[in-house]
């Protein structure tokens, strides 16, 4: 109450003289976590795929659930879809079609060399 008001009014850190603490008093801190600010890694889709291959095993220092990584991956895809312009989509589609058309030709060339 009063100690917090004094702290905010002064704009600085309160000293122990300004905030008396009786012996054995417990300090309670209220913590609110905003769900929209959850911690998604920058490579959530890669992490999600790794968890699928590892059957959900925790790897690295940060353990999250497969469902959490799936939600983060979906958020990232939504963001990517919104940020790409129409001509970037055209290039992506062209590259994908070119790859799919050339893939059988490359496989046939490899098969002919083995004979």
MIKE-156535 format. One record per atom (N, C-alpha, C): residue number from 1; residue in one letter; atom name; x negated, y, z negated. Coordinates in Angstrom, 1 decimal, always signed. Last residue first. Layout:
<atoms>
(atom NUM a CA (X Y Z)),
...
</atoms>
This chain:
<atoms>
(atom 115 x N (-22.3 -48.8 +65.0)),
(atom 115 x CA (-22.2 -50.0 +65.9)),
(atom 115 x C (-23.5 -50.2 +66.7)),
(atom 114 x N (-22.7 -46.4 +63.7)),
(atom 114 x CA (-23.0 -47.7 +62.9)),
(atom 114 x C (-23.0 -48.9 +63.8)),
(atom 113 x N (-21.8 -44.5 +65.5)),
(atom 113 x CA (-23.2 -44.6 +65.2)),
(atom 113 x C (-23.6 -45.9 +64.5)),
(atom 112 x N (-19.0 -44.8 +65.3)),
(atom 112 x CA (-19.7 -45.2 +66.6)),
(atom 112 x C (-21.2 -45.3 +66.3)),
(atom 111 x N (-18.5 -43.8 +62.8)),
(atom 111 x CA (-18.2 -45.2 +63.1)),
(atom 111 x C (-18.9 -45.7 +64.3)),
(atom 110 x N (-19.1 -41.1 +63.1)),
(atom 110 x CA (-19.9 -42.0 +62.1)),
(atom 110 x C (-19.7 -43.4 +62.4)),
(atom 109 x N (-17.1 -40.4 +64.9)),
(atom 109 x CA (-18.5 -40.3 +65.3)),
(atom 109 x C (-19.4 -41.1 +64.4)),
(atom 108 x N (-14.8 -40.8 +63.3)),
(atom 108 x CA (-15.1 -41.6 +64.5)),
(atom 108 x C (-16.5 -41.6 +65.0)),
(atom 107 x N (-15.2 -38.8 +61.4)),
(atom 107 x CA (-15.2 -40.2 +61.0)),
(atom 107 x C (-15.4 -41.1 +62.2)),
(atom 106 x N (-15.0 -36.5 +63.0)),
(atom 106 x CA (-16.3 -36.8 +62.3)),
(atom 106 x C (-16.3 -38.3 +61.9)),
(atom 105 x N (-12.4 -36.7 +63.8)),
(atom 105 x CA (-13.4 -36.8 +64.8)),
(atom 105 x C (-14.8 -37.1 +64.2)),
(atom 104 x N (-10.9 -36.5 +61.4)),
(atom 104 x CA (-10.9 -37.7 +62.1)),
(atom 104 x C (-12.0 -37.9 +63.1)),
(atom 103 x N (-11.8 -33.7 +60.8)),
(atom 103 x CA (-12.1 -34.8 +59.9)),
(atom 103 x C (-12.0 -36.2 +60.6)),
(atom 102 x N (-10.8 -31.8 +62.4)),
(atom 102 x CA (-12.1 -32.2 +62.6)),
(atom 102 x C (-12.5 -33.5 +61.8)),
(atom 101 x N (-8.2 -31.3 +61.4)),
(atom 101 x CA (-8.4 -31.7 +62.7)),
(atom 101 x C (-9.7 -32.3 +63.0)),
(atom 100 x N (-8.8 -30.4 +58.8)),
(atom 100 x CA (-8.0 -31.6 +58.9)),
(atom 100 x C (-8.1 -32.2 +60.4)),
(atom 99 x N (-10.3 -28.1 +59.3)),
(atom 99 x CA (-10.9 -29.2 +58.6)),
(atom 99 x C (-10.1 -30.5 +58.8)),
(atom 98 x N (-8.3 -26.6 +60.6)),
(atom 98 x CA (-9.6 -26.9 +61.3)),
(atom 98 x C (-10.2 -28.1 +60.6)),
(atom 97 x N (-6.5 -26.3 +58.5)),
(atom 97 x CA (-6.1 -27.0 +59.8)),
(atom 97 x C (-7.3 -27.4 +60.5)),
(atom 96 x N (-8.0 -24.8 +56.7)),
(atom 96 x CA (-7.5 -26.1 +56.3)),
(atom 96 x C (-7.1 -26.9 +57.6)),
(atom 95 x N (-8.6 -22.4 +58.2)),
(atom 95 x CA (-9.7 -23.3 +57.7)),
(atom 95 x C (-9.2 -24.7 +57.4)),
(atom 94 x N (-6.0 -21.5 +58.5)),
(atom 94 x CA (-6.8 -21.8 +59.7)),
(atom 94 x C (-7.9 -22.7 +59.3)),
(atom 93 x N (-5.3 -21.0 +55.9)),
(atom 93 x CA (-4.5 -22.0 +56.6)),
(atom 93 x C (-5.3 -22.4 +57.9)),
(atom 92 x N (-7.2 -19.0 +55.3)),
(atom 92 x CA (-7.1 -20.2 +54.5)),
(atom 92 x C (-6.4 -21.3 +55.3)),
(atom 91 x N (-6.5 -16.9 +57.1)),
(atom 91 x CA (-7.8 -17.6 +57.2)),
(atom 91 x C (-7.8 -18.9 +56.4)),
(atom 90 x N (-3.9 -16.4 +56.2)),
(atom 90 x CA (-4.1 -16.8 +57.6)),
(atom 90 x C (-5.4 -17.5 +57.7)),
(atom 89 x N (-4.5 -15.3 +53.7)),
(atom 89 x CA (-3.7 -16.6 +53.8)),
(atom 89 x C (-3.9 -17.2 +55.2)),
(atom 88 x N (-5.7 -13.0 +54.4)),
(atom 88 x CA (-6.5 -14.0 +53.7)),
(atom 88 x C (-5.8 -15.4 +53.8)),
(atom 87 x N (-3.6 -11.6 +55.6)),
(atom 87 x CA (-4.7 -12.1 +56.4)),
(atom 87 x C (-5.6 -13.1 +55.8)),
(atom 86 x N (-2.0 -11.0 +53.3)),
(atom 86 x CA (-1.5 -11.9 +54.3)),
(atom 86 x C (-2.6 -12.5 +55.2)),
(atom 85 x N (-4.0 -11.2 +50.2)),
(atom 85 x CA (-3.2 -10.5 +51.3)),
(atom 85 x C (-2.8 -11.5 +52.4)),
(atom 84 x N (-3.8 -12.4 +46.9)),
(atom 84 x CA (-4.3 -12.5 +48.3)),
(atom 84 x C (-3.4 -11.8 +49.3)),
(atom 83 x N (-2.5 -12.0 +44.5)),
(atom 83 x CA (-3.6 -11.1 +44.8)),
(atom 83 x C (-4.1 -11.2 +46.2)),
(atom 82 x N (-0.6 -13.9 +44.2)),
(atom 82 x CA (-0.2 -12.5 +44.2)),
(atom 82 x C (-1.3 -11.6 +44.7)),
(atom 81 x N (-2.1 -16.2 +44.1)),
(atom 81 x CA (-1.1 -16.1 +45.2)),
(atom 81 x C (-0.7 -14.6 +45.3)),
(atom 80 x N (-3.5 -15.8 +41.8)),
(atom 80 x CA (-4.2 -15.9 +43.0)),
(atom 80 x C (-3.3 -15.6 +44.2)),
(atom 79 x N (-1.5 -16.0 +39.9)),
(atom 79 x CA (-2.2 -14.7 +40.0)),
(atom 79 x C (-3.0 -14.7 +41.3)),
(atom 78 x N (-0.7 -18.6 +40.2)),
(atom 78 x CA (+0.3 -17.6 +40.4)),
(atom 78 x C (-0.4 -16.2 +40.7)),
(atom 77 x N (-3.0 -19.9 +39.5)),
(atom 77 x CA (-2.6 -20.0 +40.9)),
(atom 77 x C (-1.6 -18.9 +41.2)),
(atom 76 x N (-3.1 -19.2 +36.7)),
(atom 76 x CA (-4.2 -18.8 +37.6)),
(atom 76 x C (-3.7 -18.8 +39.1)),
(atom 75 x N (-0.8 -20.5 +35.8)),
(atom 75 x CA (-0.9 -19.0 +35.7)),
(atom 75 x C (-1.9 -18.5 +36.7)),
(atom 74 x N (-1.6 -23.2 +36.3)),
(atom 74 x CA (-0.4 -22.6 +37.0)),
(atom 74 x C (-0.4 -21.1 +36.9)),
(atom 73 x N (-3.7 -23.3 +34.4)),
(atom 73 x CA (-3.9 -23.5 +35.9)),
(atom 73 x C (-2.8 -22.9 +36.7)),
(atom 72 x N (-2.3 -23.0 +32.0)),
(atom 72 x CA (-3.3 -22.0 +32.4)),
(atom 72 x C (-3.6 -22.1 +33.9)),
(atom 71 x N (-0.8 -25.4 +32.1)),
(atom 71 x CA (-0.1 -24.1 +32.1)),
(atom 71 x C (-1.0 -23.0 +32.5)),
(atom 70 x N (-2.9 -27.3 +32.0)),
(atom 70 x CA (-1.9 -27.2 +33.2)),
(atom 70 x C (-1.2 -25.9 +33.3)),
(atom 69 x N (-4.0 -26.7 +29.5)),
(atom 69 x CA (-4.8 -26.5 +30.8)),
(atom 69 x C (-3.9 -26.4 +32.0)),
(atom 68 x N (-1.8 -27.6 +27.9)),
(atom 68 x CA (-2.3 -26.2 +27.9)),
(atom 68 x C (-3.1 -25.8 +29.1)),
(atom 67 x N (-1.8 -30.3 +28.6)),
(atom 67 x CA (-0.6 -29.4 +28.9)),
(atom 67 x C (-1.0 -28.0 +28.9)),
(atom 66 x N (-4.1 -31.2 +27.6)),
(atom 66 x CA (-4.0 -31.2 +29.0)),
(atom 66 x C (-2.8 -30.3 +29.4)),
(atom 65 x N (-5.4 -29.1 +24.9)),
(atom 65 x CA (-4.6 -30.1 +25.4)),
(atom 65 x C (-4.5 -30.1 +27.0)),
(atom 64 x N (-8.8 -28.4 +24.2)),
(atom 64 x CA (-7.5 -28.0 +24.4)),
(atom 64 x C (-6.7 -29.1 +25.0)),
(atom 63 x N (-11.8 -27.6 +22.6)),
(atom 63 x CA (-10.8 -28.7 +22.9)),
(atom 63 x C (-9.4 -28.1 +23.0)),
(atom 62 x N (-14.9 -26.5 +23.3)),
(atom 62 x CA (-13.5 -26.0 +23.1)),
(atom 62 x C (-12.6 -27.2 +23.5)),
(atom 61 x N (-17.4 -27.5 +23.9)),
(atom 61 x CA (-17.2 -27.0 +22.6)),
(atom 61 x C (-15.7 -26.7 +22.3)),
(atom 60 x N (-17.2 -30.6 +25.8)),
(atom 60 x CA (-17.6 -29.2 +25.6)),
(atom 60 x C (-17.3 -28.8 +24.2)),
(atom 59 x N (-14.2 -32.5 +26.0)),
(atom 59 x CA (-15.6 -32.3 +26.4)),
(atom 59 x C (-16.0 -30.9 +26.2)),
(atom 58 x N (-11.9 -34.9 +24.9)),
(atom 58 x CA (-12.5 -33.5 +24.7)),
(atom 58 x C (-13.9 -33.5 +25.1)),
(atom 57 x N (-9.9 -36.8 +27.1)),
(atom 57 x CA (-11.0 -36.7 +26.2)),
(atom 57 x C (-11.5 -35.3 +26.1)),
(atom 56 x N (-7.9 -37.2 +29.0)),
(atom 56 x CA (-7.7 -36.3 +27.9)),
(atom 56 x C (-8.8 -36.2 +26.9)),
(atom 55 x N (-9.1 -39.0 +30.9)),
(atom 55 x CA (-7.9 -39.4 +30.1)),
(atom 55 x C (-7.7 -38.5 +28.8)),
(atom 54 x N (-10.9 -37.9 +32.6)),
(atom 54 x CA (-11.4 -38.4 +31.4)),
(atom 54 x C (-10.3 -38.9 +30.4)),
(atom 53 x N (-9.2 -37.0 +34.7)),
(atom 53 x CA (-10.2 -38.1 +34.9)),
(atom 53 x C (-10.7 -38.7 +33.7)),
(atom 52 x N (-7.8 -35.0 +33.4)),
(atom 52 x CA (-7.1 -36.1 +34.0)),
(atom 52 x C (-8.0 -37.3 +34.2)),
(atom 51 x N (-9.9 -33.3 +32.6)),
(atom 51 x CA (-9.1 -34.0 +31.5)),
(atom 51 x C (-8.3 -35.1 +32.1)),
(atom 50 x N (-10.6 -32.4 +35.1)),
(atom 50 x CA (-11.6 -33.2 +34.3)),
(atom 50 x C (-10.9 -33.9 +33.2)),
(atom 49 x N (-8.3 -30.9 +35.8)),
(atom 49 x CA (-8.7 -32.1 +36.6)),
(atom 49 x C (-9.7 -33.0 +35.8)),
(atom 48 x N (-8.5 -28.9 +33.8)),
(atom 48 x CA (-7.4 -29.8 +33.8)),
(atom 48 x C (-7.7 -31.0 +34.6)),
(atom 47 x N (-10.9 -27.7 +34.5)),
(atom 47 x CA (-10.8 -28.3 +33.2)),
(atom 47 x C (-9.7 -29.3 +33.2)),
(atom 46 x N (-10.1 -26.6 +36.9)),
(atom 46 x CA (-11.2 -27.6 +36.9)),
(atom 46 x C (-11.2 -28.4 +35.6)),
(atom 45 x N (-8.2 -24.8 +36.0)),
(atom 45 x CA (-7.8 -25.9 +36.9)),
(atom 45 x C (-8.9 -27.0 +37.0)),
(atom 44 x N (-9.6 -23.0 +34.4)),
(atom 44 x CA (-8.6 -23.9 +33.8)),
(atom 44 x C (-8.2 -25.1 +34.7)),
(atom 43 x N (-11.9 -21.3 +34.4)),
(atom 43 x CA (-11.8 -22.5 +35.3)),
(atom 43 x C (-10.8 -23.5 +34.7)),
(atom 42 x N (-11.6 -19.4 +32.5)),
(atom 42 x CA (-11.6 -18.9 +33.8)),
(atom 42 x C (-11.5 -20.1 +34.8)),
(atom 41 x N (-9.2 -20.5 +29.9)),
(atom 41 x CA (-10.6 -20.4 +30.5)),
(atom 41 x C (-10.5 -19.9 +31.9)),
(atom 40 x N (-7.0 -18.7 +28.0)),
(atom 40 x CA (-7.2 -19.6 +29.1)),
(atom 40 x C (-8.6 -19.4 +29.6)),
(atom 39 x N (-5.6 -18.1 +25.0)),
(atom 39 x CA (-7.0 -18.1 +25.6)),
(atom 39 x C (-7.0 -19.2 +26.7)),
(atom 38 x N (-2.8 -15.9 +25.1)),
(atom 38 x CA (-3.5 -17.1 +24.8)),
(atom 38 x C (-4.8 -17.2 +25.5)),
(atom 37 x N (-1.2 -13.7 +25.2)),
(atom 37 x CA (-2.6 -13.4 +25.2)),
(atom 37 x C (-3.4 -14.7 +24.8)),
(atom 36 x N (+1.4 -14.4 +24.8)),
(atom 36 x CA (+1.0 -14.0 +26.2)),
(atom 36 x C (-0.5 -13.8 +26.3)),
(atom 35 x N (+1.6 -14.8 +22.0)),
(atom 35 x CA (+1.5 -15.9 +22.9)),
(atom 35 x C (+1.2 -15.6 +24.4)),
(atom 34 x N (-0.3 -13.2 +19.7)),
(atom 34 x CA (+0.6 -12.9 +20.8)),
(atom 34 x C (+0.5 -14.1 +21.8)),
(atom 33 x N (-0.5 -13.9 +16.4)),
(atom 33 x CA (-1.1 -14.2 +17.7)),
(atom 33 x C (+0.0 -14.0 +18.8)),
(atom 32 x N (-1.0 -12.3 +13.4)),
(atom 32 x CA (+0.0 -12.5 +14.5)),
(atom 32 x C (-0.8 -12.8 +15.8)),
(atom 31 x N (-1.6 -12.6 +10.1)),
(atom 31 x CA (-2.2 -12.8 +11.4)),
(atom 31 x C (-1.1 -13.1 +12.4)),
(atom 30 x N (-2.2 -11.1 +7.0)),
(atom 30 x CA (-1.2 -11.5 +8.0)),
(atom 30 x C (-1.8 -11.5 +9.4)),
(atom 29 x N (-3.9 -12.0 +4.2)),
(atom 29 x CA (-4.0 -11.4 +5.5)),
(atom 29 x C (-3.0 -12.0 +6.4)),
(atom 28 x N (-4.4 -11.6 +0.8)),
(atom 28 x CA (-3.6 -12.2 +1.9)),
(atom 28 x C (-3.7 -11.4 +3.1)),
(atom 27 x N (-6.6 -12.3 -1.7)),
(atom 27 x CA (-6.4 -11.4 -0.6)),
(atom 27 x C (-5.6 -12.1 +0.4)),
(atom 26 x N (-6.0 -12.7 -5.2)),
(atom 26 x CA (-6.1 -13.3 -3.8)),
(atom 26 x C (-5.8 -12.3 -2.8)),
(atom 25 x N (-7.8 -12.1 -8.1)),
(atom 25 x CA (-6.8 -11.7 -7.2)),
(atom 25 x C (-7.0 -12.3 -5.8)),
(atom 24 x N (-9.8 -12.5 -10.0)),
(atom 24 x CA (-9.0 -13.7 -9.6)),
(atom 24 x C (-7.8 -13.3 -8.6)),
(atom 23 x N (-9.7 -9.3 -11.3)),
(atom 23 x CA (-10.4 -10.6 -11.3)),
(atom 23 x C (-9.4 -11.7 -10.9)),
(atom 22 x N (-8.4 -6.7 -9.2)),
(atom 22 x CA (-8.5 -7.4 -10.4)),
(atom 22 x C (-9.1 -8.8 -10.3)),
(atom 21 x N (-9.9 -4.3 -7.3)),
(atom 21 x CA (-9.4 -5.7 -7.2)),
(atom 21 x C (-9.5 -6.3 -8.6)),
(atom 20 x N (-9.5 -1.0 -6.0)),
(atom 20 x CA (-9.8 -1.9 -7.1)),
(atom 20 x C (-9.1 -3.3 -7.0)),
(atom 19 x N (-10.7 +0.7 -3.7)),
(atom 19 x CA (-9.7 -0.4 -3.7)),
(atom 19 x C (-10.0 -1.3 -4.8)),
(atom 18 x N (-12.7 +2.5 -4.1)),
(atom 18 x CA (-11.4 +3.0 -3.7)),
(atom 18 x C (-10.3 +2.0 -3.8)),
(atom 17 x N (-14.8 +0.9 -4.8)),
(atom 17 x CA (-14.4 +1.9 -5.8)),
(atom 17 x C (-13.0 +2.4 -5.5)),
(atom 16 x N (-15.4 -0.4 -2.5)),
(atom 16 x CA (-14.8 -1.2 -3.6)),
(atom 16 x C (-14.3 -0.3 -4.7)),
(atom 15 x N (-14.3 +1.7 +0.2)),
(atom 15 x CA (-15.3 +1.1 -0.6)),
(atom 15 x C (-14.6 +0.3 -1.8)),
(atom 14 x N (-13.1 +1.5 +3.5)),
(atom 14 x CA (-12.8 +1.7 +2.1)),
(atom 14 x C (-13.9 +1.0 +1.3)),
(atom 13 x N (-14.2 +3.0 +6.5)),
(atom 13 x CA (-14.1 +1.8 +5.7)),
(atom 13 x C (-13.9 +2.2 +4.2)),
(atom 12 x N (-12.2 +5.7 +7.9)),
(atom 12 x CA (-13.4 +4.9 +7.7)),
(atom 12 x C (-13.2 +3.7 +6.8)),
(atom 11 x N (-10.0 +7.3 +7.9)),
(atom 11 x CA (-10.6 +6.9 +9.2)),
(atom 11 x C (-11.9 +6.2 +9.0)),
(atom 10 x N (-8.5 +8.3 +5.9)),
(atom 10 x CA (-10.0 +8.7 +6.0)),
(atom 10 x C (-10.6 +8.3 +7.3)),
(atom 9 x N (-6.1 +7.1 +6.4)),
(atom 9 x CA (-6.2 +8.6 +6.3)),
(atom 9 x C (-7.6 +9.1 +6.5)),
(atom 8 x N (-6.6 +4.4 +6.1)),
(atom 8 x CA (-6.2 +5.0 +7.4)),
(atom 8 x C (-6.3 +6.5 +7.5)),
(atom 7 x N (-7.3 +4.3 +3.4)),
(atom 7 x CA (-8.2 +3.8 +4.4)),
(atom 7 x C (-7.9 +4.4 +5.8)),
(atom 6 x N (-4.9 +5.2 +2.2)),
(atom 6 x CA (-6.2 +6.0 +2.0)),
(atom 6 x C (-7.2 +5.6 +3.1)),
(atom 5 x N (-3.2 +3.1 +3.0)),
(atom 5 x CA (-2.9 +4.5 +3.4)),
(atom 5 x C (-4.2 +5.4 +3.3)),
(atom 4 x N (-4.4 +1.0 +1.6)),
(atom 4 x CA (-4.3 +1.0 +3.1)),
(atom 4 x C (-4.1 +2.4 +3.6)),
(atom 3 x N (-4.0 +1.8 -1.0)),
(atom 3 x CA (-5.4 +1.6 -0.5)),
(atom 3 x C (-5.4 +1.6 +1.0)),
(atom 2 x N (-1.2 +1.8 -1.2)),
(atom 2 x CA (-1.9 +3.0 -1.3)),
(atom 2 x C (-3.3 +3.0 -0.8)),
(atom 1 x N (-0.8 -1.2 +0.0)),
(atom 1 x CA (+0.0 +0.0 +0.0)),
(atom 1 x C (-0.8 +1.3 +0.0)),
</atoms>
